[in-house]
Amino acid sequence: MSNEHQEAHSRTHAPEPTPTSPVAAQHQADDIDAFNRELSRLEAQHGPLLNNTARDTIRQDQSARLSDLHARFDIDTSSRARQLSLGMKMASLFGALALAASAFYLFYRVWGLLDPWMQVVMLVSASLGMVAGTFWLHHSTRSPYYTQLAALVAFACFVLNLNMLGQVFNITPSDSAFVAWAALAFLMAYTFNLRSLQAMGIMCVVAFIAARCGTWAGMHWLYAGARPENLFPAAAVLLALPACIQHKQYPSFPPIYRIFGLLTLFIPVLILANWGTGSYLLHVDRALIEGSYQIMGFAGTALAVYFGIRYRLNDVVNTAATLFVLFLYTKFFDWWWDWLPKYLFFLIIGLSAIVILKVLMRLKNRPTWRREKTA
Amino acid sequence: MNRTKLAVVSCLVLVIICNIVALLRVYNNRSGEPLAQLLLTERELARPHFSDTAENTSLALRLDVHFSPQDGYYRDPPADSWFDENKLLELGFEVRDAKGNYWDNGRYWRYPRKAAWLVLEMDGKAHADNVAIIREQLAEAKAQDDAKSIKEIESTLRRQLQWSSRLYAIDAGLEPDALRATYPDRNRFAIVRGSVRMTAYGDKFTGLEIMGEVVDIDIDTINVPKHFRHLFKDLQRRPHQDHPTPRYEVSLSYGAYAEPWITAVTLQPDP
């Protein structure tokens, strides 16, 4: 079961009588599938449990509901359909990347042959056309895959639009462009329930906040990355957002905010744990900076794993556990790579992975947590 | 209006407003009298090496600026460089802190680049001083009869006189109006946005000298408008030594937002 379904399942709630979102609709379809599989298993063990009338009634009701849900939300009504869904999502994503690259190279190929006003018309038309096309496609096909593809291409066209205007008219690069791009990405993400656009919007917001923090600290915004700590405010925003704003109609969005929040927080910590020179703490010894960030990295990721398990947030557990392992292996590399025989080094890496697996399994099978899961 | 219709209208309005804002900026930048108008040649505005490809039909010229007097060949920075500690303090760098931390394996470079306004001088004192210093070095080499050095310095001098850019960064500040008041000649000085950083010369035996360094200017690639492009069509890219003089002149204007645009291109006759 995918993460967003676990997110919805993990809280005790009454199922929606009439689903209003694709996720809720998929939830209902999964419930029907689970019910049928469990009934088959019980009947195989104990013999027929339902009379023909009840069986026919249930079957007719399920068939009608699945047809309705499929027509309205294009959901997966079988395990085969679910397997194909993942492939379709990947195809949609790659298709969007390829089409965006095509639009980019098309413009570069023809723009030298056009007058400036025609270049402007072409850029603006591409953005407006793709945005309008995305809405039309969503309305006419109701397929999330085509919608995702069109929305990503629309976003790419808008990025190209502002970028190319800057090149044509020699406009000074500005971090304000990230705000515009983020606004379009989030508008489309929340309209069509698209996590890929949400991710694009998040990256733009992170870039803008980091650039502004760098500017306020007296740096040129283009070089704000020279101080990884500029990313911490953005991380705080991303981690606070799902806690402060309810996403009832978008249950798959909070995990994305949390994942990006953790990455935005701990990747700078990892960098500073190995490169203290990049810190704002100019008057502190570099070794002390690196040591402190290493401790912060280990303790922070371990704490995140704990909170993820405590509050049943699989996305937090998985992300934090991965980051913890990254910190650990970076430390192993620092300590042993130069002097330990390579076979021994990788043996230790492998053994530590087994230890981590054991620890996580123990945490997962804790009686308290299992009781909460079945509640 | 339902939610989806509101969303589509919002997206379309967002795209339109962003484009209007960008185009208004261009209009405001180019309206009124330019803040600077420089007459540059192929020496200062050359085509980048890999600009002509089948995939990119545009043409852009690259602004070549000397960020320090010794650009192009190795030489110690001059003792009277304009980008000294006082200028660094004026720009907000923590000079005292850098000095105190030098011995920690080059910590001075922890200080990231700052945005600043730069003064570019075209064919002025900076270029003349640079040429004069090279001539002095040539005279010294001739006095010592150092054939290898003479050959190198002569080549450097020829490059400086014929092909090297005559555009130099000569000052920096946080307020463009103050810089314009100091350098009022709009045909010789342009005030542009760029980035600067703190750097250091010396070692623990000779002593440490903290200085500033211009890193780059924000807009160093200038798009050539379509109606000038035909002038470049027949100009083949040739090594400098194959052509003794620049082949074209470009009039470059800087507007209210210090953003440049090309106003005229003139081909120079072959010598």
Interface residues (C-beta under 8 A of the other chain):
Chain A: Y105 Y108 R109 V110 W111 G112 L113 L114 D115 P116 V120 L123 V124 S127 L128 V131 A132 F135 H138 H139 F158 N161 L162 L165 G166 Q167 V168 F169 N170 I171 T172 P173 A180 A183 L184 L187 M188 Y190 T191 G214 T215 G218 M219 H220 W221 L222 Y223 A226 R227 T277 G278 L282 H283 R286
Chain B: R3 T4 A7 V8 S10 C11 L12 L14 V15 I16 C18 N19 A22 L23 R25 V26 A54 E55 N56 T57 S58 L59 A60 G92 E94 D97 N101 D104 R107 W109 R110 P112 R113 K114 A115 R193 S195 D218 I219 T221 I222 N223 P225 K226 H227 R229 Y257 A258 E259 P260 W261
